[in-house]
Amino acid sequence: MGGVEDGWSAMNWIRCYGLSGFIFLTVLIVASAWTETPVSHSQRNFQRTSEDGMEMLVGKITKEDLYREFPVFKEKAEGYSPRTEIVERIGKGNQQTSVVLFLGTWCKDSISEAPKFLKTYDLAANPNFLLEIYAVDRKKKDGLGMAERFNLERVPTMIFLRDGKEMSRIVEYPKKSMEEDFLRIVELREPETPQSSEPPKPEKAAKAYRITVEDLKKMMDEGATMMIVDTNEEINYKMKHIKGAIHFPWAKVIGDPGSLPKDKLLVLYCGCVGEEASDNVAQQLMNHWGYTNVKVLDGGLMRWAKLGYPVETE
C-alpha cells in the first residue's frame, strides 16, 4: 500500500473507512516493518536454562555468547598457548573448511578442551574457515536438531567438513595436542574413517558397580570404612564436593594412582552425564592398577546435592 504517495492522504482514509480503519491500517504497516527486522542469533538461537540446579546454554551460540555467559571458557582460552609454528601452518590452509563445535557448558571436558580449540582457531585466523558452535544439554540435545544430524555422543566434539562431507572429527580430547590434530585434519585430502566416540575397551574388562547416593549416605552415617573420591577438575572440587571427599582428578591415562588405598572401598563420583569421568577412572584403576573394591556413585555430585546431603567447599 502506497499511502500518501499514491494519492491517498490520511484524511481520505479517515473519510472512507473511518478512524478505526485508519488505525487498523497504521497497525498493519508498523507490524509489517517490525516483522522484517532481523533478529540476532543471541536473541533467538539459544537459551540459558537450568537442570538439577546447574546453569547451562542450549542452542546455537557465538564465541562471544560463550565467553560472556560462562567466563571460565574465556579464562581457559587465554591461558592456552598453542605452538606458533603449527598455528601458522593452520592459518595457511587453502581449503574451504567448515567446523562445527559441540560443547556442554556444564561439562568439564568441554571446559578443558573447547577453549584450546577456540584459541587455536582464533590465532590461525584463516579466512577459508567457517565456525559454528552449538551448546547442548546433558542429554546431548541442542534444540535445533544439529546434534542428532551429526550423531553426537560426547562433548566436546569438533567436526570438520569440506564440500558438505565430513573429513574427520576430534572427540573429547585430541590424540596429540589440539593444534596438531587440527593441522592434521586441515591437511587431509580425503575423508578419514569416522572416529569412534567410544574409547577402546579391553577384553573381559572389570566393570565398576554403581552405588546410590542413599546407600552411600547410609554407609557414611554408619561409619563404614571407605574413601570418597572426587574426579572433577580442581576448580570444581574447590567450589563444592561431598563432605570428606578427597580430590583425584580425571585423566585420560592415569600415570600413578598415588595414595589411593587398595584395602578400602573407593567410591568415585563426578559431574558428568552418566558418570563418564568417574567411570573411566574406575575402569583404569581396576583394569590397569589392580584395584578390586571400586564403586561409582550413581547420579554423582548433582544428585547428592539435590537431596540435600552434606557438601563442603575449600
Secondary structure, DSSP 8 states (H G I E B T S, - for coil): --GGGGT--HHHHHHHHHHHHHHHHHHHHHHHHHHTS---HHHHSEEEEEETTEEEEEEEE-HHHHHHH-HHHHHHHHT----HHHHHHHHT--S-EEEEEEE-TT-HHHHHHHHHHHHHHHHH--TTEEEEEEE--TTS--SSSHHHHTT--SSSEEEEEETTEEEEEEESS-SS-HHHHHHHHHT-SS------SS----TT----EEE-HHHHHHHHHTT-SEEEEE-S-HHHHHH-EETT-EE----SS-S--TT--SSSEEEEE-SSGGGHHHHHHHHHHHHHS----EEEETTHHHHHHHTT--EE--
